[in-house]
Amino acid sequence: MSPVQPSSPSRFLRVALAAVAWFNLVSALVGMAGLTLGGGLGIPLEWIEGSVFDSYFWPGVILGVVVGGAQVLALVGQYGRCRLAWGLHAAAGLVMMIWIFVEIAIMLVWSPLHGIYFVTGLLQTVLAVLALGAWPGPFLDRDAKRGGGEGSGGEG
């Protein structure tokens, strides 16, 4: 018996994942540029007082390399048609959500941008899990009834 080949995710899922990943990648790179070259984008240094950072340079590098890098890996995997692509998208979404949690924990400040980027990370993770086949189709379909012998859990 040959192994079952996973089906390719729908066009909608593939396009949606690419769009979210590109949005997250461009945002991470713009954020990195603004934090490292743009002097912190006007964000007060008081927001990182007491943390391990004395400027926004290293947070910007981490944003670009880690968050942006995870998005690059997901996109390269997807465009390269790698089986691992959907798992990479899930990981990239998780990296985005973790980045937001850590940023809020360090800065102790919340901005609507935190909410937007958390949602994009969550959306990417959910879409990736769906692309991995987590959504049964049809959704309310039931398994076929098995034999009704004793001990099988069937009636009678």
C-alpha positions in Angstrom: 0.0 0.0 0.0 1.4 3.4 -1.0 1.5 6.3 1.4 -1.3 8.8 1.1 0.0 12.0 -0.5 -1.2 15.2 1.2 -3.4 17.3 -1.0 -2.3 20.8 -1.9 -4.0 23.6 0.1 -6.7 25.5 -1.8 -5.7 28.5 -3.9 -7.4 30.8 -1.4 -5.2 29.5 1.4 -2.0 29.7 -0.7 -2.7 33.3 -1.8 -3.9 34.4 1.7 -0.8 32.9 3.3 1.5 34.6 0.8 -0.3 37.9 1.3 0.0 37.8 5.1 3.6 36.7 5.0 4.5 39.5 2.5 2.7 42.1 4.7 4.5 40.8 7.8 7.9 40.7 6.0 7.6 44.3 4.7 6.4 45.5 8.1 9.3 43.9 9.8 11.9 45.3 7.4 10.4 48.8 7.6 10.3 48.5 11.4 14.0 47.3 11.4 15.0 50.3 9.2 13.1 52.8 11.3 14.4 51.4 14.6 18.1 51.0 13.5 18.6 53.8 11.0 15.7 56.1 11.8 16.6 56.6 15.4 13.7 54.6 16.9 10.8 56.0 14.9 10.2 58.6 17.6 9.4 56.0 20.2 10.5 57.4 23.7 13.6 55.7 25.1 11.8 55.7 28.5 9.7 52.8 27.2 12.7 50.5 27.3 14.3 51.8 30.5 15.1 48.9 32.8 15.4 46.5 29.9 18.6 45.1 28.5 18.4 47.6 25.7 19.7 51.2 25.9 18.5 52.1 22.4 16.2 50.7 19.7 19.0 49.5 17.5 19.1 45.9 18.7 15.4 45.4 18.9 15.3 46.6 15.3 17.9 44.1 14.3 16.0 41.3 16.1 12.8 42.4 14.4 14.3 42.3 11.0 16.4 39.2 11.4 14.1 37.0 13.5 10.6 38.1 12.6 11.4 39.1 9.0 13.7 36.0 8.6 10.9 33.7 9.7 8.6 35.3 7.0 11.3 34.9 4.4 11.7 31.2 5.2 8.0 30.7 4.9 7.8 32.5 1.6 10.8 30.7 0.2 9.4 27.4 1.2 6.0 28.2 -0.3 7.4 29.5 -3.6 9.8 26.6 -3.7 6.9 24.2 -3.3 8.5 22.6 -0.2 6.3 20.3 1.9 7.6 22.2 4.9 6.2 25.5 3.7 2.9 25.3 5.7 4.7 24.5 8.9 7.1 27.3 8.2 4.1 29.7 7.9 2.7 28.4 11.2 6.1 29.0 12.8 6.4 32.5 11.3 3.0 33.4 12.6 3.9 32.2 16.1 7.2 34.2 15.9 5.2 37.3 15.1 2.8 36.7 18.1 5.8 36.0 20.5 7.5 39.2 19.3 4.4 41.2 20.2 4.1 39.6 23.6 7.8 40.2 24.4 7.6 43.8 23.1 4.6 44.6 25.3 6.3 42.9 28.3 9.5 45.0 27.9 7.8 48.3 27.1 4.7 47.9 29.3 2.9 50.0 26.7 0.1 48.9 24.3 -0.5 50.4 20.9 -3.1 49.6 18.2 -0.2 48.4 16.1 0.4 45.6 18.6 -3.1 44.4 18.1 -2.8 44.6 14.3 0.5 42.6 14.2 -0.7 40.1 16.7 -3.8 39.5 14.6 -1.6 39.1 11.4 0.5 36.5 13.3 -2.6 34.7 14.5 -4.2 34.8 11.0 -1.0 33.4 9.5 -0.9 30.6 12.0 -4.5 29.7 11.6 -4.3 29.7 7.8 -1.2 27.5 7.9 -2.8 25.0 10.2 -5.8 24.9 7.8 -3.3 24.4 4.9 -1.8 21.5 6.8 -5.3 19.9 6.7 -6.7 20.6 10.1 -10.1 21.5 8.7 -12.1 18.3 7.9 -14.1 18.5 4.8 -17.0 18.6 4.7 -16.9 20.1 8.2 -19.9 18.3 9.7 -19.2 15.0 8.0 -19.2 12.0 10.3 -17.1 8.8 10.2 -18.8 5.8 8.8 -20.6 3.6 11.3 -18.4 0.7 12.3 -19.5 -2.9 13.0 -21.9 -3.2 15.9 -20.3 -6.2 17.7 -19.7 -6.2 21.5 -17.0 -4.0 22.7 -17.0 -1.8 19.6 -19.1 0.9 21.2 -21.9 0.4 18.6 -25.5 -0.4 19.4 -26.4 -3.9 19.8 
